[in-house]
C-alpha cells in the first residue's frame, strides 16, 4: 500500500489547492476498478477521487477524449467535476460525491427505485445536447479488437466467428435504421453508477462517445443482470412511457451485441495478464450469454421490429 500511497499523494500534489498535501493529512481508501487504481482521499477540506490508470490501458483508451467527455458529463449534471487530469499519463482527479452507494447487480435489485434513477440519469445525459469526442462504432470496434487479439497469444471461445457472422443481419438492420447519435457512456458497469437515493451519478468515461443511446440501456440491463420487471422500470423511466416494440427491440439487440464486444475486451485483458479478474471465465460467460440470447426464438422478432420501424 505504501507505494500506492506515494503515487496518490504525488498525483494529488498537481491539483489546485492540494500542492502541499502530505500522507498524514488525509485518509486514503482503495475503491473498486477492473483496470485502474482508484482511491478516495479524505482531507479536512474536501473529499477527492484519484484515478491512476492500469498498465497497458493506453493501447486502447484515448485520455484526451476521456477528459473532454467527462467534463461534458459534468456539465450535463450527472458526473462529478474533474479538477485536474494529465492526458499523457491518464491520471485523473475528481471531486468525490458524498453519501453515495456504489452500485452492484445485487443493489440494483434491492435498492428501491434504482433502475428508475439510472434510467433518468441516462436520459439526462442523452438529451443534454452535449457532444462527446469519439464515435463509438460497435462493429468497427469488434474488428479492431479482433485485430489487437491477432497479435497476442490468446484463443477465442469456440464458435466466436460464427456468432459474428450471425450478427451481420443485425448490423444491416441497425445501419438501415440509425438513431441520431447521442453522448453515451458506452460502458455502463453497475460500479460506474453511484446512487445517493435521490439521483444516480455516473463515472468513468474511458469508453464514452457518440453512440446509439439505446446501447447504454441494453448494456446496463446486462451488467446489472436485470429481470423483466427491473428492465421495464429502467426503460419506462428513460422514455417516460412504455417503450415501443422497435425501442425494446434495439435494447434487446444491444444486450447481445455488448456481450459480443466485451468478450473480446476480456480476452485482451487476459492476454495482457491483467490480474483483476479471471478474464477467461469472464469472456466465456459473456460469449455464452450472447449466444443464448441470439438463439432465442424471439430475438429475430426484436430484429424485425427494428427493421419495420420508420423513423420520424
C-alpha positions in Angstrom: 0.0 0.0 0.0 2.9 2.3 0.7 3.8 2.6 -3.0 0.2 3.4 -3.8 0.0 6.0 -1.1 3.1 7.7 -2.5 1.6 7.6 -6.0 -1.7 9.0 -4.9 -0.1 11.8 -2.8 2.3 12.8 -5.6 -0.6 12.8 -8.1 -2.7 14.9 -5.8 0.0 17.5 -5.5 -0.8 18.6 -9.0 -4.4 19.6 -8.2 -5.2 23.2 -7.3 -5.3 23.6 -3.5 -3.5 20.3 -2.8 0.0 21.2 -3.8 1.4 20.8 -0.3 -0.6 17.8 0.9 1.1 15.1 2.9 0.1 11.5 3.6 -0.6 12.2 7.2 -3.1 15.0 6.2 -5.5 12.5 4.7 -7.2 9.1 4.8 -6.7 7.1 1.6 -9.1 4.2 0.7 -8.8 2.0 -2.3 -12.1 1.8 -4.3 -13.1 -0.8 -7.0 -11.9 -0.8 -10.6 -11.2 -3.5 -13.0 -8.3 -1.9 -14.9 -7.3 1.2 -12.9 -6.2 2.0 -9.3 -8.9 4.3 -7.9 -8.6 5.9 -4.4 -10.8 8.0 -2.3 -8.8 10.7 -0.5 -10.5 12.3 2.5 -9.0 15.6 3.7 -10.2 18.2 6.2 -11.2 20.5 3.3 -12.6 18.1 0.7 -13.0 14.5 -0.4 -11.3 13.7 -3.7 -11.1 10.7 -6.0 -7.6 9.9 -7.6 -7.6 7.5 -10.5 -4.3 6.0 -11.6 -4.7 4.1 -14.9 -3.7 0.4 -15.3 -0.7 -0.6 -17.3 -1.4 -1.2 -21.0 -4.7 0.8 -21.0 -3.0 3.5 -23.1 -3.2 0.9 -26.0 -7.0 1.3 -26.3 -8.0 4.4 -24.2 -7.6 8.0 -25.5 -7.2 10.0 -22.4 -7.8 13.4 -24.1 -11.1 12.2 -25.4 -12.0 10.8 -21.9 -11.3 14.2 -20.3 -13.4 16.1 -22.8 -16.3 13.7 -22.3 -16.0 13.6 -18.5 -16.1 17.4 -18.5 -19.2 17.4 -20.7 -20.9 14.8 -18.5 -20.2 17.1 -15.5 -21.9 20.0 -17.4 -24.8 17.7 -18.1 -25.2 17.4 -14.3 -24.6 13.6 -13.9 -20.9 13.3 -13.2 -18.5 14.8 -10.6 -16.2 17.7 -11.6 -12.7 16.8 -12.8 -10.3 19.2 -11.0 -7.1 18.0 -12.6 -6.0 15.5 -15.3 -2.9 14.6 -17.2 -3.8 13.3 -20.6 -0.3 11.9 -21.1 -0.3 9.6 -18.1 -4.1 9.3 -17.7 -4.1 10.3 -14.0 -7.4 12.0 -13.2 -8.6 13.8 -10.0 -12.2 14.5 -9.4 -14.4 15.7 -6.6 -16.0 12.9 -4.6 -19.8 12.8 -4.2 -20.7 12.3 -0.6 -23.4 10.0 0.8 -23.4 7.6 -2.2 -23.6 3.9 -2.6 -21.5 2.4 -5.4 -24.0 0.2 -7.3 -23.7 -3.6 -7.9 -26.0 -6.0 -9.6 -27.3 -7.0 -6.1 -28.0 -3.4 -5.2 -29.9 -2.8 -8.4 -32.4 -5.4 -7.3 -32.6 -4.4 -3.6 -32.3 -0.5 -3.7 -35.9 0.6 -4.3 -36.2 2.8 -7.4 -32.6 2.4 -8.6 -33.5 1.2 -12.1 -35.7 4.4 -12.3 -32.9 6.7 -11.2 -30.5 5.0 -13.6 -32.9 5.5 -16.5 -33.5 9.1 -15.6 -29.7 9.8 -15.4 -29.1 8.2 -18.8 -32.0 10.2 -20.3 -30.5 13.4 -18.8 -27.1 12.6 -20.4 -28.5 11.5 -23.8 -30.8 14.6 -24.0 -28.3 17.1 -22.7 -27.3 18.4 -26.1 -23.6 17.9 -25.2 -21.3 16.5 -28.0 -18.7 13.9 -27.0 -15.5 13.4 -28.8 -15.2 9.9 -30.5 -17.8 8.0 -32.3 -18.5 4.6 -30.8 -18.8 2.3 -33.8 -19.7 -1.1 -32.5 -18.8 -3.3 -35.5 -15.6 -1.3 -36.2 -14.6 -1.9 -32.5 -15.3 -5.6 -32.8 -13.0 -5.6 -35.9 -10.3 -3.5 -34.1 -10.4 -5.8 -31.0 -10.0 -8.9 -33.3 -7.0 -7.2 -34.9 -5.4 -6.5 -31.5 -6.0 -10.1 -30.5 -4.5 -11.4 -33.7 -1.1 -10.1 -32.4 -1.5 -11.7 -29.0 -1.3 -15.3 -27.9 -4.9 -16.0 -26.9 -7.6 -18.2 -28.3 -11.2 -17.2 -29.0 -14.1 -19.1 -27.5 -15.4 -21.9 -29.8 -17.8 -20.5 -32.3 -17.0 -16.8 -31.9 -16.6 -16.1 -35.6 -19.9 -17.9 -36.3 -21.7 -15.6 -33.9 -20.0 -12.5 -35.5 -21.3 -13.8 -38.9 -24.8 -14.3 -37.4 -24.7 -10.7 -36.2 -24.4 -9.5 -39.8 -28.2 -9.2 -40.3 -28.3 -7.2 -37.0 -25.6 -4.9 -38.3 -27.6 -4.3 -41.6 -30.8 -3.6 -39.7 -29.1 -1.1 -37.4 -27.3 0.6 -40.3 -30.6 0.9 -42.3 -32.5 2.4 -39.3 -30.0 4.6 -37.5 -30.9 6.7 -34.4 -29.4 10.1 -34.1 -26.2 9.6 -32.1 -26.2 10.9 -28.5 -23.4 11.4 -25.9 -23.2 7.9 -24.4 -21.3 6.3 -21.5 -20.9 3.1 -23.6 -19.5 1.0 -20.7 -22.3 1.2 -18.0 -21.0 -1.3 -15.4 -23.1 -1.2 -12.2 -20.0 0.1 -10.4 -19.9 3.2 -12.6 -23.3 4.2 -11.1 -23.3 6.0 -7.8 -26.7 6.3 -6.0 -27.5 8.9 -3.4 -31.1 7.7 -3.1 -32.4 10.8 -5.0 -30.4 10.7 -8.1 -27.8 8.5 -9.8 -24.4 9.8 -10.7 -22.3 8.2 -13.5 -18.5 8.0 -13.5 -15.6 6.6 -15.7 -15.8 7.9 -19.2 -13.0 5.8 -20.8 -15.1 4.2 -23.5 -17.6 7.1 -23.9 -18.5 8.6 -27.3 -21.4 9.5 -29.6 -23.5 6.3 -30.0 -27.0 4.9 -30.4 -28.4 5.9 -27.0 -30.2 2.5 -26.5 -26.8 0.8 -26.3 -26.4 2.2 -22.8 -29.8 0.8 -21.8 -29.2 -2.7 -23.2 -25.6 -2.8 -21.7 -26.7 -1.7 -18.3 -29.5 -4.3 -18.2 -26.9 -7.0 -18.9 -24.4 -5.7 -16.4 -27.0 -5.4 -13.6 -28.5 -8.8 -14.5 -31.9 -7.1 -14.6 -35.0 -9.3 -14.7 -38.0 -8.4 -16.9 -39.6 -6.1 -14.3 -36.4 -4.2 -13.5 -35.7 -3.7 -17.2 -39.3 -2.5 -17.7 -38.7 0.0 -14.9 -35.4 1.2 -16.4 -37.0 1.7 -19.8 -40.2 3.4 -18.7 -38.2 5.9 -16.6 -35.9 6.5 -19.6 -38.7 7.0 -22.1 -41.2 8.5 -19.7 -43.6 5.9 -21.1 -43.7 2.2 -22.1 -41.2 1.6 -24.9 -42.4 0.8 -28.5 -41.6 -2.6 -30.0 -38.8 -1.0 -32.0 -37.3 0.7 -29.0 -37.5 -2.5 -26.9 -36.1 -4.4 -30.0 -33.0 -2.2 -30.1 -32.4 -2.6 -26.4 -32.5 -6.5 -26.8 -30.2 -6.3 -29.8 -27.7 -4.3 -27.8 -27.9 -6.8 -24.9 -26.5 -9.4 -27.3 -24.0 -7.1 -29.0 -22.5 -5.7 -25.8 -21.6 -9.3 -24.7 -20.1 -9.9 -28.1 -17.9 -6.8 -27.8 -16.9 -7.2 -24.2 -16.0 -10.9 -24.8 -13.1 -9.6 -26.9 -12.2 -6.9 -24.4 -12.0 -9.6 -21.7 -9.7 -11.7 -24.0 -7.4 -8.6 -24.4 -7.2 -8.3 -20.6 -6.4 -12.0 -20.4 -3.6 -11.6 -23.0 -2.2 -8.5 -21.2 -2.1 -10.5 -17.9 -4.5 -8.2 -16.1 -4.8 -9.8 -12.6 -8.0 -8.1 -11.6 -10.3 -11.0 -12.6 -10.3 -14.4 -14.3 -10.8 -13.0 -17.7 -11.1 -16.3 -19.5 -14.1 -17.1 -17.3 -15.4 -13.5 -17.8 -15.1 -13.8 -21.7 -16.6 -17.3 -21.9 -19.6 -16.3 -19.7 -20.3 -13.2 -21.8 -20.0 -15.2 -25.0 -22.3 -18.0 -23.8 -24.9 -15.4 -22.7 -24.7 -13.6 -26.1 -25.1 -16.9 -28.0 -28.1 -17.9 -25.8 -29.9 -14.6 -26.4 -29.3 -14.6 -30.2 -30.6 -18.2 -30.4 -33.8 -17.4 -28.6 -36.9 -17.6 -30.8 -38.0 -14.0 -30.1 -34.6 -12.5 -31.0 -35.5 -12.4 -34.7 -38.8 -10.8 -33.8 -36.9 -8.0 -32.0 -34.7 -7.5 -35.0 -37.8 -7.5 -37.3 -39.4 -4.8 -35.0 -36.4 -2.5 -35.6 -36.4 -3.3 -39.3 -40.1 -2.3 -39.6 -39.8 0.9 -37.6 -39.9 4.0 -39.7 -38.0 6.9 -38.1 -40.0 10.1 -37.8 
